[in-house]
Amino acid sequence: MDLKPLSRRKTIEELQQEAGAGRDFRRVLGLWQLTAIGLGGIIGVGIFVLTGVVAATQAGPAVTVAFVLAGIASAAAALCYAEFAGMIPVAGSAYTYGYAVLGEFAAWLLGWDLLLCYALIVAVVAAGWSGYVQALMGAAGLAMPAWAAGAVGSGPGHMFDVIAAAVALAIALLLTVRTEWGARFNTAIVAVKIAGILLVIVAGVAYVKPGHWHPFMPFGFSGVLAGAAVVFFAVFGYDTLTTAAEEAKDPQRDLPWAVVLSLGIAMALYLAMSLVLTGIVPSSTLNNAAPVANAFSAIGLPWVMVAVSLAAITGITSVLFANMLAGARIGFALSRDGLIPGWFSAVHARYRTPYRATLVLGVLTAAAAGLFPLTAVAELVNFGMLAAFAVICAAVVVLRHRRPELKRSFRVPFVPLVPVIGVGFSLWLIYGLPTSTDLGFVAWMALGVLAYFGYGMSHSRLASRR
């Protein structure tokens, strides 16, 4: 078998030309809409659920240290994403960057990896959204029938999570109409979410008892490392905005800064929230489905609990929006390049959106959210994203060596130190994940290898040039 196709690449110049001449999408997104997409992808289940659960079961009050460790890996990768985003403003994010630097096969594996990650994020977050909605319904005296209240195995009599499936489909339909409508909606709910988080921080400061921070590391540093590997789920998401490069008004200027701004704002909020949350109640009490809301109920502030629940619902909605958008555009990019059937890259004649890829992703994630209790999904997603981040950090070093003359609207500082930190921390956090997660990721990637050799290699657009 001829293995030369594995290393065939798109040149940076070809990709830049495609970006400049592209007419598939409408360029409607500005800096703050892109930043809101990034914040929508980052701030959600992590801040409202994982912060408390990790504090209770793995890190204790040192969950703040876990966030710092995860944030270092994420920040190093974010800077590398920013450099690529300004240089290659094309839909596809890490997949497209890999195509330019590492070759088609490596790019395919990145794209296949990201398809899994974004789809699973949408599914698990839709289930979390359903949980918060049902909690508010219960407080109002309303209840779903047992069969419709959750996936099989998630509770007595549960068969299908109707609310989770419905919200996944609703977001998919919104994204097929007009990107700017969805972006405006997303920006509004991100503003509500941030206001809710600031309310929690301000209202909780007066109730902080420093004694709750002792012992600071009840599970030792190994617990902090394990916690960092889990809360990494909460500190990526800025990559979602880079998938919308072809819908940005000025991608080479706005994409890099949107990446940096979204991660910086999110990290500040995460650290403040984790300090307040572990300061107002003992961290051992936070292992539940709504730790922030329940903590404020425990200290006698039920009105904050209601506000937190509403903020969580809006916040989780923005995560659904960001990751559905990203997953559909990864699928679009793979299809446009011929690595999956071209049917998926059709663009709606009126709305100029990748409607087929979006609707297929919506149906699949709705089915997954409704049918399966995805208990270990956060860890599997983390493995995939950490692997992608490590590759992108390494790719920056490779391209700086191979093409130092290229114009870069944003440059990673202190190369190769920062990319090496990104690779090192990503691999370290992968080491902190359980073996079962490794096996699940390997199985998915093995399926991707079969798909590439069975279809993608021979149908690639680059194959037709030879």
Residue pairs with C-beta under 8 A, 6 or more apart in sequence:
5 104
5 105
5 457
5 460
5 462
5 463
6 103
6 104
6 105
6 457
7 103
7 104
7 105
8 103
8 104
8 460
8 462
9 99
9 100
9 101
9 102
9 103
9 104
10 99
10 100
10 462
11 100
12 87
12 88
12 100
12 403
12 406
15 88
15 90
15 96
15 99
15 100
16 87
16 88
16 89
18 90
19 88
19 89
19 90
19 245
19 246
19 251
22 90
22 246
24 246
24 336
24 347
24 352
24 354
25 91
25 179
25 246
25 247
25 347
25 352
25 353
26 179
26 180
26 247
26 352
27 246
27 247
27 248
27 249
28 179
28 180
28 183
28 247
28 249
29 37
29 179
29 180
29 183
29 244
29 247
29 248
29 249
29 254
30 248
30 249
30 250
30 254
31 253
31 254
31 257
31 258
32 187
33 180
33 183
33 184
33 186
33 187
34 241
34 244
34 248
34 254
34 255
34 258
35 241
35 257
35 258
35 261
35 262
35 265
36 183
36 186
36 187
36 190
36 191
36 318
37 183
37 186
37 240
37 241
37 244
37 258
37 262
37 321
37 322
37 325
38 237
38 238
38 240
38 241
38 258
38 259
38 261
38 262
38 263
38 266
38 322
39 190
39 193
39 194
39 237
39 262
39 265
39 266
39 318
40 186
40 189
40 190
40 237
40 240
40 318
40 319
40 321
40 322
41 236
41 237
41 238
41 239
41 240
41 241
41 262
41 318
41 319
41 322
41 323
41 326
42 234
42 235
42 236
42 237
42 238
42 262
42 263
42 266
43 190
43 193
43 194
43 197
43 234
43 237
43 266
43 269
43 270
43 315
43 318
43 319
44 125
44 128
44 234
44 237
44 315
44 316
44 318
44 319
45 124
45 125
45 128
45 233
45 234
45 316
45 319
45 378
46 231
46 233
46 234
46 235
46 270
47 197
47 234
47 269
47 270
47 273
47 292
47 315
48 132
48 290
48 291
48 292
48 308
48 311
48 312
48 315
48 316
49 128
49 289
49 290
49 291
50 230
50 231
50 233
50 234
50 378
51 63
51 231
51 234
51 270
51 273
51 274
51 277
51 286
51 291
51 292
52 277
52 283
52 286
52 287
52 288
52 291
52 292
52 295
53 286
53 287
53 288
53 291
54 63
54 66
54 227
54 230
54 231
55 61
55 63
55 227
55 274
55 277
55 278
55 283
55 286
55 291
56 283
56 284
56 285
56 286
56 287
56 291
57 287
58 66
58 219
58 223
58 224
58 226
58 227
58 230
59 65
59 66
59 217
59 219
59 223
59 224
59 226
59 227
59 228
60 215
60 216
60 217
60 218
60 219
60 223
60 278
60 283
61 212
61 213
61 214
61 215
61 216
61 217
61 278
61 279
61 283
62 216
62 217
62 223
62 224
62 227
63 227
63 231
63 274
63 278
63 283
64 271
64 274
64 275
64 278
65 217
65 224
65 228
66 224
66 225
66 227
66 228
66 230
66 231
67 228
67 231
67 234
67 235
67 267
67 270
67 271
67 274
68 271
69 224
69 225
69 228
69 425
69 429
70 228
70 229
70 231
70 232
70 234
70 235
70 429
71 235
71 263
71 267
71 270
72 421
72 425
73 232
73 386
73 389
73 421
73 422
73 425
73 426
73 428
73 429
74 232
74 235
74 236
74 263
74 389
75 263
75 267
76 393
76 418
76 419
76 421
76 422
76 425
77 236
77 389
77 392
77 393
77 422
77 426
78 238
78 259
78 260
78 263
79 260
79 412
79 413
79 418
79 422
80 389
80 392
80 393
80 395
80 396
80 412
80 418
80 419
80 422
81 93
81 94
81 238
81 239
81 242
81 259
81 392
82 255
82 256
82 257
82 259
82 260
82 410
82 412
83 256
83 396
83 408
83 410
83 411
83 412
84 97
84 242
84 392
84 395
84 396
85 242
85 245
85 251
85 255
85 256
85 259
85 410
86 251
86 252
86 253
86 255
86 256
86 408
86 409
86 410
87 252
87 406
87 407
87 408
87 409
88 96
88 97
88 100
88 245
89 245
89 246
89 248
89 251
89 252
89 255
90 96
90 245
90 246
90 333
91 243
91 244
91 245
91 246
91 247
91 329
91 332
91 333
92 99
92 111
92 243
92 245
92 329
92 330
92 333
92 334
93 114
93 239
93 240
93 242
93 243
93 245
93 326
93 329
93 330
94 110
94 111
94 114
94 239
94 242
94 388
94 391
94 392
95 107
95 108
95 110
95 111
95 114
95 330
95 333
95 334
96 107
96 333
97 392
97 395
98 106
98 107
98 109
98 110
98 111
98 391
98 392
98 395
99 107
99 337
100 399
101 395
101 398
101 399
101 402
102 391
102 395
102 398
104 339
104 457
104 460
104 462
105 452
105 457
106 391
108 334
108 339
108 448
108 452
108 456
109 445
109 448
109 449
109 452
110 388
110 391
111 330
111 333
111 334
111 339
112 444
112 445
112 448
112 451
112 452
113 384
113 387
113 388
113 444
113 445
113 448
114 326
114 327
114 330
114 384
114 388
115 327
115 330
115 331
115 334
116 380
116 381
116 384
116 444
117 381
117 384
117 385
117 388
118 240
118 323
118 324
118 326
118 327
118 330
118 361
119 327
119 361
119 364
119 365
119 368
120 368
120 374
120 377
120 380
120 381
121 319
121 323
121 377
121 381
122 168
122 171
122 320
122 323
122 324
122 327
122 361
122 365
122 369
123 164
123 168
123 365
123 368
123 369
123 372
123 374
123 377
124 369
124 374
124 377
124 378
124 381
125 316
125 319
125 320
125 323
126 161
126 164
126 165
126 167
126 168
126 320
126 365
126 366
126 369
127 150
127 151
127 161
127 164
127 369
127 373
127 374
128 316
129 163
129 164
129 167
129 313
129 316
129 317
129 320
130 150
130 161
130 163
130 164
130 167
130 369
131 289
131 290
132 290
132 309
132 312
132 313
132 316
133 163
133 313
134 143
134 144
134 149
134 163
135 289
135 290
135 293
135 309
136 306
136 309
136 310
136 313
137 143
137 144
139 306
143 149
144 162
144 163
146 155
146 156
146 157
146 158
147 157
147 158
147 159
147 160
148 159
148 160
148 161
148 162
148 163
149 155
149 157
149 158
149 161
149 162
150 158
150 161
150 373
151 158
151 159
151 160
151 161
151 164
151 369
151 370
151 371
151 372
151 373
152 158
152 159
152 160
152 371
152 372
152 373
153 373
154 161
154 373
160 370
160 371
161 369
161 370
161 371
162 370
164 366
164 369
164 370
165 366
165 367
165 369
165 370
166 366
167 317
167 320
168 320
168 324
168 362
168 365
168 366
168 369
169 362
169 363
169 366
171 317
171 320
171 321
171 324
171 362
172 324
172 328
172 358
172 359
172 361
172 362
172 363
172 365
172 366
173 359
173 362
174 181
174 182
174 185
174 321
175 182
175 321
175 324
175 325
175 328
175 353
175 358
176 348
176 351
176 353
176 355
176 358
176 359
177 351
177 353
178 351
178 353
179 244
179 247
179 325
179 352
179 353
182 321
182 325
185 321
186 318
186 321
186 322
189 314
189 315
189 317
189 318
189 321
190 315
190 318
192 310
192 311
192 314
192 315
193 311
193 314
193 315
193 318
194 265
194 269
195 311
196 307
196 308
196 310
196 311
196 312
196 314
196 315
197 269
197 273
197 311
197 315
198 269
199 304
199 307
199 308
199 311
200 273
200 276
200 277
200 292
200 296
200 304
200 307
200 308
200 311
201 269
201 272
201 273
201 276
203 296
203 301
203 304
204 276
204 277
204 279
204 280
204 296
204 304
205 276
207 279
207 280
207 299
207 301
208 275
208 276
208 279
208 280
209 279
209 280
210 279
212 278
212 279
212 280
212 281
212 282
212 283
213 278
213 279
217 223
217 224
218 283
219 226
225 428
225 429
225 432
226 432
228 429
228 432
229 379
229 382
229 429
229 430
229 432
229 433
230 378
230 379
230 382
232 382
232 385
232 386
232 429
233 378
233 379
233 381
233 382
234 270
235 263
235 266
235 267
235 270
236 385
236 389
237 262
237 266
237 319
237 322
237 323
238 258
238 259
238 262
238 263
239 326
239 385
239 388
240 322
240 323
240 325
240 326
241 255
241 258
241 259
241 262
241 322
242 255
242 259
243 325
243 326
243 329
243 330
243 333
244 325
244 326
244 329
245 251
245 255
248 254
248 255
252 409
253 409
256 409
256 410
257 410
273 292
277 286
277 291
277 292
277 295
278 286
280 295
280 296
280 299
281 295
281 298
281 299
285 294
285 295
285 298
286 294
286 295
288 294
290 308
290 309
290 312
292 308
292 312
293 305
293 308
293 309
293 312
294 305
296 302
296 304
296 305
296 308
297 305
324 358
324 361
324 362
324 365
327 361
328 354
328 357
328 358
328 361
329 354
329 357
331 340
331 344
331 354
331 357
331 360
331 361
332 344
332 345
332 354
332 357
334 340
334 344
335 341
335 342
335 343
335 344
335 345
335 357
336 342
336 345
336 461
337 460
337 461
337 462
338 456
338 459
338 460
338 461
338 462
338 463
338 464
339 452
339 455
339 456
339 459
339 460
340 451
340 455
340 456
341 455
341 459
343 356
344 354
344 356
344 357
344 360
345 354
345 356
345 357
346 354
346 355
346 356
347 353
347 354
347 355
348 354
348 355
368 374
376 436
376 437
376 440
379 433
379 434
379 437
380 437
380 440
380 441
382 429
382 433
382 437
383 430
383 433
383 437
383 438
383 440
383 441
384 441
384 444
386 426
386 427
386 429
386 430
387 426
387 430
387 441
389 422
389 426
390 422
390 423
390 426
390 427
390 430
392 422
393 418
393 419
393 420
393 422
393 423
393 426
394 419
394 423
396 412
396 415
396 419
397 415
397 416
397 419
397 420
399 406
400 415
400 416
412 418
412 419
457 463
